[in-house]
Amino acid sequence: MDERIKEHLKRLNEHYLKLIDLRKMSHDDFVNDDINYAAAERWLQIAIESCLNVGNRLISILQFEKSVRSPESYADIFVIMRDLKIIDTVFSQRLVEMARFRNRLVHLYWKLDPEMTYQILQGNLDDLKQFQTAVVEFLNKKAAEQK
């Protein structure tokens, strides 16, 4: 496996585990604690960035094997991953929303609230693990085909 991809997947897993701990908090404890809320935002940002970096790296590697268009946005990385059959259509759309949330974390941070972040922790956190699994399965299948 490509070393850069491996490093980003490791970072993704580290932050996923930290976010799992925050997900265990009660709603009131989470939304009323600025430190946990801020940690969740930052760890989500890093985890999403890791997914984007993995996707971008895969696209970069695969362009040497076939015609692959360059992404025009962060969200587009997940669309191209769908086109390359790394992830399916439904999952791709959830990841596009994740990329949009990343943009809000970075560029519109003042418009976020603890409630939104709490809902993402409760309802979408497992997408990070599903992404990791999909990438590893794709790379393992690719390696087996090359043998």
Rosetta constraint file for C-alpha pairs under 8 A:
AtomPair CA 1 CA 5 HARMONIC 7.24 0.50
AtomPair CA 1 CA 6 HARMONIC 6.68 0.50
AtomPair CA 1 CA 139 HARMONIC 7.14 0.50
AtomPair CA 2 CA 6 HARMONIC 6.22 0.50
AtomPair CA 3 CA 7 HARMONIC 6.15 0.50
AtomPair CA 4 CA 8 HARMONIC 6.25 0.50
AtomPair CA 4 CA 54 HARMONIC 7.82 0.50
AtomPair CA 4 CA 57 HARMONIC 7.72 0.50
AtomPair CA 5 CA 9 HARMONIC 6.07 0.50
AtomPair CA 5 CA 53 HARMONIC 7.83 0.50
AtomPair CA 5 CA 54 HARMONIC 5.40 0.50
AtomPair CA 5 CA 57 HARMONIC 6.92 0.50
AtomPair CA 5 CA 58 HARMONIC 7.92 0.50
AtomPair CA 6 CA 10 HARMONIC 6.14 0.50
AtomPair CA 7 CA 11 HARMONIC 6.28 0.50
AtomPair CA 8 CA 12 HARMONIC 6.02 0.50
AtomPair CA 8 CA 50 HARMONIC 5.23 0.50
AtomPair CA 8 CA 51 HARMONIC 7.46 0.50
AtomPair CA 8 CA 53 HARMONIC 6.98 0.50
AtomPair CA 8 CA 54 HARMONIC 6.31 0.50
AtomPair CA 9 CA 13 HARMONIC 6.13 0.50
AtomPair CA 9 CA 50 HARMONIC 6.88 0.50
AtomPair CA 9 CA 51 HARMONIC 7.68 0.50
AtomPair CA 9 CA 54 HARMONIC 7.35 0.50
AtomPair CA 9 CA 132 HARMONIC 6.59 0.50
AtomPair CA 10 CA 14 HARMONIC 6.27 0.50
AtomPair CA 11 CA 15 HARMONIC 6.36 0.50
AtomPair CA 11 CA 47 HARMONIC 7.22 0.50
AtomPair CA 11 CA 50 HARMONIC 6.85 0.50
AtomPair CA 12 CA 16 HARMONIC 6.03 0.50
AtomPair CA 12 CA 46 HARMONIC 7.46 0.50
AtomPair CA 12 CA 47 HARMONIC 4.85 0.50
AtomPair CA 12 CA 48 HARMONIC 7.78 0.50
AtomPair CA 12 CA 50 HARMONIC 5.63 0.50
AtomPair CA 12 CA 51 HARMONIC 7.13 0.50
AtomPair CA 12 CA 128 HARMONIC 7.53 0.50
AtomPair CA 12 CA 132 HARMONIC 7.97 0.50
AtomPair CA 13 CA 17 HARMONIC 6.20 0.50
AtomPair CA 13 CA 47 HARMONIC 7.89 0.50
AtomPair CA 13 CA 129 HARMONIC 7.51 0.50
AtomPair CA 14 CA 18 HARMONIC 6.54 0.50
AtomPair CA 15 CA 19 HARMONIC 6.11 0.50
AtomPair CA 15 CA 43 HARMONIC 5.68 0.50
AtomPair CA 15 CA 44 HARMONIC 7.42 0.50
AtomPair CA 15 CA 46 HARMONIC 7.30 0.50
AtomPair CA 15 CA 47 HARMONIC 5.91 0.50
AtomPair CA 16 CA 20 HARMONIC 6.15 0.50
AtomPair CA 16 CA 43 HARMONIC 7.85 0.50
AtomPair CA 16 CA 47 HARMONIC 6.83 0.50
AtomPair CA 16 CA 125 HARMONIC 7.56 0.50
AtomPair CA 16 CA 128 HARMONIC 6.92 0.50
AtomPair CA 16 CA 129 HARMONIC 7.48 0.50
AtomPair CA 17 CA 21 HARMONIC 6.62 0.50
AtomPair CA 18 CA 22 HARMONIC 6.69 0.50
AtomPair CA 18 CA 43 HARMONIC 7.58 0.50
AtomPair CA 19 CA 23 HARMONIC 6.09 0.50
AtomPair CA 19 CA 40 HARMONIC 6.38 0.50
AtomPair CA 19 CA 43 HARMONIC 6.92 0.50
AtomPair CA 19 CA 44 HARMONIC 7.50 0.50
AtomPair CA 19 CA 121 HARMONIC 7.22 0.50
AtomPair CA 19 CA 125 HARMONIC 7.73 0.50
AtomPair CA 20 CA 24 HARMONIC 6.66 0.50
AtomPair CA 20 CA 121 HARMONIC 7.82 0.50
AtomPair CA 20 CA 125 HARMONIC 7.73 0.50
AtomPair CA 21 CA 25 HARMONIC 7.43 0.50
AtomPair CA 22 CA 30 HARMONIC 7.74 0.50
AtomPair CA 22 CA 36 HARMONIC 7.20 0.50
AtomPair CA 22 CA 40 HARMONIC 7.08 0.50
AtomPair CA 22 CA 121 HARMONIC 7.82 0.50
AtomPair CA 23 CA 118 HARMONIC 7.56 0.50
AtomPair CA 23 CA 121 HARMONIC 5.55 0.50
AtomPair CA 23 CA 122 HARMONIC 6.16 0.50
AtomPair CA 25 CA 29 HARMONIC 6.24 0.50
AtomPair CA 25 CA 30 HARMONIC 5.99 0.50
AtomPair CA 26 CA 30 HARMONIC 6.16 0.50
AtomPair CA 27 CA 31 HARMONIC 6.19 0.50
AtomPair CA 27 CA 118 HARMONIC 7.25 0.50
AtomPair CA 28 CA 32 HARMONIC 5.90 0.50
AtomPair CA 29 CA 33 HARMONIC 6.15 0.50
AtomPair CA 30 CA 34 HARMONIC 7.98 0.50
AtomPair CA 30 CA 36 HARMONIC 6.37 0.50
AtomPair CA 30 CA 37 HARMONIC 6.35 0.50
AtomPair CA 30 CA 114 HARMONIC 7.56 0.50
AtomPair CA 30 CA 118 HARMONIC 7.22 0.50
AtomPair CA 31 CA 37 HARMONIC 6.66 0.50
AtomPair CA 31 CA 114 HARMONIC 5.10 0.50
AtomPair CA 31 CA 115 HARMONIC 6.37 0.50
AtomPair CA 31 CA 118 HARMONIC 7.32 0.50
AtomPair CA 33 CA 37 HARMONIC 6.23 0.50
AtomPair CA 34 CA 38 HARMONIC 5.93 0.50
AtomPair CA 35 CA 39 HARMONIC 6.08 0.50
AtomPair CA 36 CA 40 HARMONIC 6.07 0.50
AtomPair CA 37 CA 41 HARMONIC 6.31 0.50
AtomPair CA 37 CA 114 HARMONIC 6.12 0.50
AtomPair CA 37 CA 117 HARMONIC 7.56 0.50
AtomPair CA 38 CA 42 HARMONIC 6.27 0.50
AtomPair CA 39 CA 43 HARMONIC 5.98 0.50
AtomPair CA 40 CA 44 HARMONIC 5.90 0.50
AtomPair CA 40 CA 117 HARMONIC 7.38 0.50
AtomPair CA 41 CA 45 HARMONIC 6.15 0.50
AtomPair CA 41 CA 105 HARMONIC 7.11 0.50
AtomPair CA 41 CA 117 HARMONIC 6.93 0.50
AtomPair CA 42 CA 46 HARMONIC 6.26 0.50
AtomPair CA 43 CA 47 HARMONIC 6.04 0.50
AtomPair CA 44 CA 48 HARMONIC 6.01 0.50
AtomPair CA 44 CA 102 HARMONIC 7.91 0.50
AtomPair CA 45 CA 49 HARMONIC 6.02 0.50
AtomPair CA 45 CA 102 HARMONIC 5.81 0.50
AtomPair CA 45 CA 105 HARMONIC 6.83 0.50
AtomPair CA 45 CA 106 HARMONIC 7.97 0.50
AtomPair CA 46 CA 50 HARMONIC 6.11 0.50
AtomPair CA 47 CA 51 HARMONIC 6.45 0.50
AtomPair CA 47 CA 128 HARMONIC 7.46 0.50
AtomPair CA 48 CA 52 HARMONIC 6.25 0.50
AtomPair CA 48 CA 98 HARMONIC 7.05 0.50
AtomPair CA 48 CA 99 HARMONIC 6.95 0.50
AtomPair CA 48 CA 102 HARMONIC 6.66 0.50
AtomPair CA 48 CA 128 HARMONIC 7.81 0.50
AtomPair CA 49 CA 53 HARMONIC 6.04 0.50
AtomPair CA 49 CA 102 HARMONIC 7.77 0.50
AtomPair CA 50 CA 54 HARMONIC 6.14 0.50
AtomPair CA 51 CA 55 HARMONIC 6.14 0.50
AtomPair CA 51 CA 128 HARMONIC 7.71 0.50
AtomPair CA 51 CA 131 HARMONIC 7.39 0.50
AtomPair CA 51 CA 132 HARMONIC 7.98 0.50
AtomPair CA 52 CA 56 HARMONIC 6.02 0.50
AtomPair CA 52 CA 74 HARMONIC 6.80 0.50
AtomPair CA 52 CA 77 HARMONIC 6.87 0.50
AtomPair CA 52 CA 78 HARMONIC 7.91 0.50
AtomPair CA 52 CA 99 HARMONIC 7.87 0.50
AtomPair CA 53 CA 57 HARMONIC 6.03 0.50
AtomPair CA 54 CA 58 HARMONIC 6.16 0.50
AtomPair CA 55 CA 59 HARMONIC 6.20 0.50
AtomPair CA 55 CA 77 HARMONIC 6.07 0.50
AtomPair CA 55 CA 78 HARMONIC 6.96 0.50
AtomPair CA 55 CA 81 HARMONIC 6.80 0.50
AtomPair CA 56 CA 60 HARMONIC 6.13 0.50
AtomPair CA 56 CA 77 HARMONIC 6.33 0.50
AtomPair CA 57 CA 61 HARMONIC 6.19 0.50
AtomPair CA 58 CA 62 HARMONIC 6.02 0.50
AtomPair CA 59 CA 63 HARMONIC 6.11 0.50
AtomPair CA 59 CA 68 HARMONIC 7.08 0.50
AtomPair CA 59 CA 70 HARMONIC 7.78 0.50
AtomPair CA 59 CA 77 HARMONIC 7.95 0.50
AtomPair CA 59 CA 80 HARMONIC 7.69 0.50
AtomPair CA 59 CA 81 HARMONIC 7.43 0.50
AtomPair CA 60 CA 64 HARMONIC 7.54 0.50
AtomPair CA 61 CA 65 HARMONIC 7.77 0.50
AtomPair CA 62 CA 66 HARMONIC 6.48 0.50
AtomPair CA 62 CA 68 HARMONIC 7.19 0.50
AtomPair CA 63 CA 67 HARMONIC 5.76 0.50
AtomPair CA 63 CA 68 HARMONIC 5.14 0.50
AtomPair CA 63 CA 69 HARMONIC 7.94 0.50
AtomPair CA 68 CA 80 HARMONIC 7.97 0.50
AtomPair CA 69 CA 80 HARMONIC 7.65 0.50
AtomPair CA 71 CA 76 HARMONIC 5.21 0.50
AtomPair CA 71 CA 77 HARMONIC 5.43 0.50
AtomPair CA 71 CA 80 HARMONIC 7.16 0.50
AtomPair CA 72 CA 76 HARMONIC 6.00 0.50
AtomPair CA 72 CA 77 HARMONIC 7.93 0.50
AtomPair CA 73 CA 77 HARMONIC 6.88 0.50
AtomPair CA 74 CA 78 HARMONIC 7.68 0.50
AtomPair CA 74 CA 99 HARMONIC 6.08 0.50
AtomPair CA 75 CA 79 HARMONIC 6.91 0.50
AtomPair CA 75 CA 95 HARMONIC 7.43 0.50
AtomPair CA 75 CA 96 HARMONIC 4.68 0.50
AtomPair CA 75 CA 97 HARMONIC 7.54 0.50
AtomPair CA 75 CA 99 HARMONIC 5.19 0.50
AtomPair CA 75 CA 100 HARMONIC 6.75 0.50
AtomPair CA 76 CA 80 HARMONIC 6.18 0.50
AtomPair CA 76 CA 96 HARMONIC 7.33 0.50
AtomPair CA 77 CA 81 HARMONIC 6.23 0.50
AtomPair CA 78 CA 82 HARMONIC 6.22 0.50
AtomPair CA 78 CA 92 HARMONIC 5.59 0.50
AtomPair CA 78 CA 93 HARMONIC 7.84 0.50
AtomPair CA 78 CA 95 HARMONIC 6.30 0.50
AtomPair CA 78 CA 96 HARMONIC 6.14 0.50
AtomPair CA 79 CA 83 HARMONIC 6.32 0.50
AtomPair CA 79 CA 92 HARMONIC 6.11 0.50
AtomPair CA 79 CA 93 HARMONIC 7.74 0.50
AtomPair CA 79 CA 96 HARMONIC 7.43 0.50
AtomPair CA 80 CA 84 HARMONIC 6.15 0.50
AtomPair CA 81 CA 85 HARMONIC 6.31 0.50
AtomPair CA 81 CA 86 HARMONIC 5.33 0.50
AtomPair CA 81 CA 87 HARMONIC 6.10 0.50
AtomPair CA 81 CA 92 HARMONIC 7.65 0.50
AtomPair CA 82 CA 86 HARMONIC 5.77 0.50
AtomPair CA 82 CA 87 HARMONIC 4.92 0.50
AtomPair CA 82 CA 88 HARMONIC 5.56 0.50
AtomPair CA 82 CA 89 HARMONIC 6.07 0.50
AtomPair CA 82 CA 92 HARMONIC 6.01 0.50
AtomPair CA 86 CA 134 HARMONIC 6.59 0.50
AtomPair CA 86 CA 135 HARMONIC 6.64 0.50
AtomPair CA 86 CA 138 HARMONIC 5.96 0.50
AtomPair CA 87 CA 91 HARMONIC 6.47 0.50
AtomPair CA 87 CA 92 HARMONIC 6.25 0.50
AtomPair CA 87 CA 131 HARMONIC 7.92 0.50
AtomPair CA 87 CA 134 HARMONIC 6.42 0.50
AtomPair CA 88 CA 92 HARMONIC 5.97 0.50
AtomPair CA 89 CA 93 HARMONIC 6.41 0.50
AtomPair CA 90 CA 94 HARMONIC 6.70 0.50
AtomPair CA 91 CA 95 HARMONIC 6.29 0.50
AtomPair CA 92 CA 96 HARMONIC 6.17 0.50
AtomPair CA 93 CA 97 HARMONIC 6.42 0.50
AtomPair CA 94 CA 98 HARMONIC 6.33 0.50
AtomPair CA 94 CA 127 HARMONIC 7.92 0.50
AtomPair CA 95 CA 99 HARMONIC 6.24 0.50
AtomPair CA 95 CA 127 HARMONIC 7.71 0.50
AtomPair CA 96 CA 100 HARMONIC 6.36 0.50
AtomPair CA 97 CA 101 HARMONIC 6.19 0.50
AtomPair CA 98 CA 102 HARMONIC 6.26 0.50
AtomPair CA 99 CA 103 HARMONIC 6.40 0.50
AtomPair CA 100 CA 104 HARMONIC 6.44 0.50
AtomPair CA 101 CA 105 HARMONIC 6.22 0.50
AtomPair CA 102 CA 106 HARMONIC 6.27 0.50
AtomPair CA 103 CA 107 HARMONIC 5.69 0.50
AtomPair CA 103 CA 108 HARMONIC 7.22 0.50
AtomPair CA 104 CA 108 HARMONIC 4.52 0.50
AtomPair CA 104 CA 109 HARMONIC 5.78 0.50
AtomPair CA 104 CA 111 HARMONIC 7.68 0.50
AtomPair CA 104 CA 112 HARMONIC 7.44 0.50
AtomPair CA 105 CA 109 HARMONIC 4.85 0.50
AtomPair CA 105 CA 112 HARMONIC 7.40 0.50
AtomPair CA 108 CA 112 HARMONIC 7.28 0.50
AtomPair CA 112 CA 116 HARMONIC 6.82 0.50
AtomPair CA 112 CA 117 HARMONIC 7.76 0.50
AtomPair CA 113 CA 117 HARMONIC 6.78 0.50
AtomPair CA 114 CA 118 HARMONIC 5.99 0.50
AtomPair CA 115 CA 119 HARMONIC 6.18 0.50
AtomPair CA 116 CA 120 HARMONIC 6.36 0.50
AtomPair CA 117 CA 121 HARMONIC 6.25 0.50
AtomPair CA 118 CA 122 HARMONIC 6.23 0.50
AtomPair CA 119 CA 123 HARMONIC 5.88 0.50
AtomPair CA 119 CA 124 HARMONIC 7.80 0.50
AtomPair CA 120 CA 124 HARMONIC 5.03 0.50
AtomPair CA 120 CA 125 HARMONIC 6.43 0.50
AtomPair CA 121 CA 125 HARMONIC 5.17 0.50
AtomPair CA 124 CA 128 HARMONIC 7.92 0.50
AtomPair CA 125 CA 129 HARMONIC 7.68 0.50
AtomPair CA 126 CA 130 HARMONIC 6.22 0.50
AtomPair CA 127 CA 131 HARMONIC 5.98 0.50
AtomPair CA 128 CA 132 HARMONIC 6.40 0.50
AtomPair CA 129 CA 133 HARMONIC 6.21 0.50
AtomPair CA 130 CA 134 HARMONIC 6.09 0.50
AtomPair CA 131 CA 135 HARMONIC 6.25 0.50
AtomPair CA 132 CA 136 HARMONIC 6.25 0.50
AtomPair CA 133 CA 137 HARMONIC 6.05 0.50
AtomPair CA 134 CA 138 HARMONIC 6.08 0.50
AtomPair CA 135 CA 139 HARMONIC 6.14 0.50
AtomPair CA 136 CA 140 HARMONIC 6.02 0.50
AtomPair CA 137 CA 141 HARMONIC 6.05 0.50
AtomPair CA 138 CA 142 HARMONIC 6.09 0.50
AtomPair CA 139 CA 143 HARMONIC 6.07 0.50
AtomPair CA 140 CA 144 HARMONIC 6.16 0.50
AtomPair CA 141 CA 145 HARMONIC 6.24 0.50
AtomPair CA 142 CA 146 HARMONIC 6.41 0.50
AtomPair CA 143 CA 147 HARMONIC 6.67 0.50
